[in-house]
Amino acid sequence: MDPHLPHTVDSYLARIGATRPGRPDAASLRELQLRHLTAVPFENLSIHLGEDIVLEEGSLLDKVVARRRGGFCYELNGAFAALLRQLGFDVTLLQARVHGGDGKLGIPYDHLALRVETDDGTGPWLADVGFGDHAQQPLALDDRSDQDDPRGTFRIRQATAQGAEHYGDVEVLRDGAPQFLLDLRPRALADFRAGAWYHRTSPDSGFTRSPVCSRFTTTGRITLSGRQLVTTIGAERHETPLGSDDEVLAAYREHFGLHLDRLPTARGSGTSTSDG
């Protein structure tokens, strides 16, 4: 984290309701990830507000910390990586391809995840605050057995796709279903610009089809998709339709801490806003 940036570590920790950890160990990483998931929403609203998405550390910190917004994986995990490094964690950016509903893999650099080393001899850990509905706790990256998490049973296994084993790729599964194919080679934030451009411009990207905003809660998660507010508590799902624009804007404020001056609107197809 650039010391000249106007965002301090304490400001970031205050944003997520966390205190500065005494040491960069696994317990601290678990606490920081949970705090981040419950405080900072996963959202694609910039795409539907015509805002720039710039994959540079200063811009990401400005959005998450100073402007108190959320973002999608590149933004959330990019900012979280900066915080973790400043707190003494060793962080490596990893690229992944997400399994779609049809079983097909998404584009290269579809997702950004984090490999995190701690100082207590555990790990390495797969940390992720940018995959929407996923693991609450960091996953042990080298563990090939089932890992129980409050959000399901996860397993990291050697990838079987043709050519994947050459790079040591692994698959992350949740309750037996593949979530994403993870490339273990180190990456830089700039490597994800093409993936971010695709997701904010392509009509084939789910992010351009509808505004969505979601975050973890202590009992499940809460999501605002268009004008539908969905609250999940355990296995129970409650849907609340919102009528007026004022109701939708109030829901963004009340449930996600987002103070918007206008509604994000579905773009249907994308046009570039900036070089992300």
N, C-alpha and C positions, 0 to 999 in steps of 0.2 A: 504494500500500500504506500503510495507516494506520500511522504510526510508533508508535502506542500499542499496536498488536497485539503479543502475546507471541511473535511469530515473526519472526525477522530474516531478511534476505536470505541471510546465511551459513548459517543453519539450513536454508533451502530448498535452497541449492546443495549442502550436505552430503547432504541427502536424495537428490539425484539424482547424487551423485558428481562434481560439477563444481566448477571453481574460478571465482572472480569474473573475468569477462572484462575486458580492458584497455580495450575500447571497444565500443559497441553496433553492431558491423558485421555483415555477412552471415556471415562465418566463425564468429563467436561465436554467432549465431542457429542456425546449422546444428549446432554442437556442443551447445548447450543443448537443442535439440529431440531430438537422438539420445539424449542422456543421460536426458532425461525419459521417452522412449519405453521405454528398456530398464530403468529403475528403478521407474517408477510404473505399476502395472497399470491397464488398462481393466477396470472391474468394475462389476456392478450389484448387489452383495451387500447394500447397505443396503435395497433393496426387499424382499429375502427374509429380512432380519433384523429387519424392523420398525423401522428407524432413520429418523430425520428426514433429509431432504435439503433443505437451506436454501441458496438461491442468494444468499448474501451473502458478501462477500470474507473477512470474519473466519472464518466457518464453513467456507468452502472451504479456507482455509489451515490451520485447525485440523485438518481431516480429513487433508489430504495431507501436511502437514509434521509436526505434533505427534503425530497418531495413526498416521502412516505407512501410510495407506490409499491406495486409488486412487479411481476413480469413473467416471462416464460423461462424455460430451462437455461438458456444461454445467459440471461440477465441474472436470475436468482443464484444459480450456482457460480457464475462468474463473480458476483459480489461476495457471496459466502466464502469463496476461496480467498479473496483478498482479506477478509476479516480473520479467517483461520490462520493465514500466514503471519499476520501481524501479532497473533496471540501465541506464536511459536510452533504451530503445526507445520509439518512438511506436506504440501499439497501438490498433486499432479492432476492436470485436466485430462479427461478421457472422452473419446467420442463413442457414440453408440447408435445403432439402428433399431428403431422401435418396431415391434411386431404389430401390424394392423389387425383390425377385426377380421379381415379375410385371410389372416395367416401370413401375408406377405410382409417382407421387411421394407421399412422406409428407406429414405435416401441416406447415403453416408453423411455423417455429421448431423444426423437427425436429432440427436440429444447430447447434452453435455453433462457428464457426471464427474465425481471427484474421488480420487484415491488419496486417502489421508493417513499419514504416519503419526503415531503418538509416541510419547517419551516413556511409556510404561512397559514396553516390550510386547504389547498386544498388537493385533492387526496384521497387515494393513487393513484399512477400513474403506468400504464403499459408502461414501456420504452423498446424500442427494436431497436437496430442498426444492427441486424443480421438475418433478415428474408427476405432479398432480396427486392422484390417489395411489400412494406407494408405501414403502416401509417407513415406520415412525422412527426407527432406530437405525444407525449405521449398520451395515452388514459386514461380516468378516470376509474379506475378499478372497482369501486363500482356503476358506472352509468349504468343502464340497458336500457337507451333510445338510439336513434341514435346519433352518434357523427360525425359531419361533419369535414372532413380533406381534405387538398388539393389533396390527393391521393384517395379519395373515401369517402363513408359513412360507418362507422364502428359501430358495436353493440357488446356489451358483454352481453351474456345471460346465465342464469343458464343452465348447461348441462343436457341433457335428456337421455344420454346413461345409460344403466343399470349399477347400482353401482356407477356412477359418482357423484350423488347427495350426497352420503355418505361422500365424501371427500370435498364437496363444490366446485367441479370442475365447470369451466365456459367455454363456447365456444366463440371464437372471430370470428366475421363475417365481411366480407368486401363486400359491395354492395349486401348483402343478401346471399352470399356464405360462408359456414364455412371455416375458415382458419386453426385453430388449437384448440385442447382441452387443456385447461390450468389447471394444478393442483396447487392449491393455498398453498400447504404445503411448508415450507422453505426447500431449498436444499443447499448442499455444492458443490463447483466446482468439487471435486473428484467424486461426484455421476454421473457425465456426461461422465466418461471415457469409459464406455461400449458403450454408444451411439456414441461417437466420433470414437471409434474403428470400430464399424459396418459401419459407413458412409464412412470411408476411406479405408475399406477392402472388403466389400461385393459387389458382382456383382449385387445384388438387389438394391443397393444404387445408386441414380442418380448421386452422386458426383464422383463415380468411372468411369462413362461412358464417360465423356467429360470434358475438362477444361472449366471453365467459370469464368468470371470476370465482375462485374457490380457495378455501383454506381449511386446514385441520381445526377441529375443536377437541376438547377433552373427551368427548363421547362419540365423535364421528367426524363429519365434515359438513360444511355449508357451501352451497354453490348457487350463484346467480348466472343463469344462462338466458340471455335475452330478457324477457319479462317473467321468467319462471324462477322462483326461489325454492331451492331443494335443500332440505335439512335431513341428514342421515344420522340416526342415533342407533349404533349397533347395526342390527339387520333391518331396522325400521326406516322407511323412507316417507317423508312428508313433503308434498308439493303445494306451494302457495302461488297462485297467479297474481301478478301485479298489473294494475290497470294503467294509471296515469304516469306520465314522465316523472312527476314529483315523487310518486311512490317508489319508482325504480332508483332515482337519485338518492332518496332517503335510505333505501336498502344498502346501496353502496357505502353510505356514510356509517350506518348503524352496524353493519355486519363485517365490513372490511376496512373501515377507517379511511375510505377514499372520498375526497371532497371534489367532485366533478362539477364543472359549470355547464356541461351539456352531456347528453346521452351518446355513448358510442353506438354507431349504427353499422349493421352488417354490410360489408362491402360487396359480397357476392363474388367478385373477382378482384385481383390485386393490381395495383400500380405502385411502382417503387416510390418510397418517401425519402430514402437516403441510403447511402452505402453502410449497411449495418455491420 
